[in-house]
Amino acid sequence: MDIFFRDFFSDPVLFMSFGILGVVIALCLFYVYYFIKKINDAEVPH
C-alpha cells in the first residue's frame, strides 16, 4: 500500500487522472442533487 501512495503522488499523470475523475464525479453528484431538488420544488399545474 505504501508503494501505491508513493507512486500516486510522484506520478503526475496518475494524480491528474484521479483528480479529474473526482471532479467529474463531483459534478455528476451535484447535478443529480440539483435536478432532484428542482423536481421536488416544482409546482404541479392544475
C-alpha positions in Angstrom: 0.0 0.0 0.0 2.9 2.3 0.7 4.1 1.8 -2.9 0.8 2.9 -4.3 0.8 6.2 -2.4 4.4 6.8 -3.3 3.6 6.3 -7.0 0.3 8.2 -6.7 2.0 11.4 -5.5 5.1 11.1 -7.6 3.4 10.4 -11.0 1.6 13.5 -12.3 -0.4 11.5 -14.9 -1.9 9.2 -12.3 -2.5 12.1 -9.9 -4.2 14.3 -12.5 -6.3 11.4 -13.9 -7.8 10.6 -10.4 -8.2 14.4 -9.8 -10.2 14.9 -13.0 -12.2 11.8 -12.3 -13.0 13.2 -8.9 -14.1 16.5 -10.4 -16.4 14.7 -12.9 -18.0 12.5 -10.2 -18.5 15.6 -8.0 -20.2 17.4 -10.9 -22.4 14.4 -11.6 -23.5 14.3 -7.9 -24.2 18.0 -7.9 -26.4 17.8 -10.9 -28.3 14.8 -9.5 -28.9 16.8 -6.3 -29.8 19.9 -8.4 -32.4 18.1 -10.5 -34.0 16.2 -7.7 -34.3 19.4 -5.7 -35.9 21.2 -8.7 -38.3 18.3 -9.2 -39.3 18.3 -5.6 -39.8 22.1 -5.5 -41.8 22.3 -8.8 -45.4 23.3 -8.7 -47.8 20.9 -10.3 -50.2 22.7 -12.8 -53.9 22.1 -12.2 
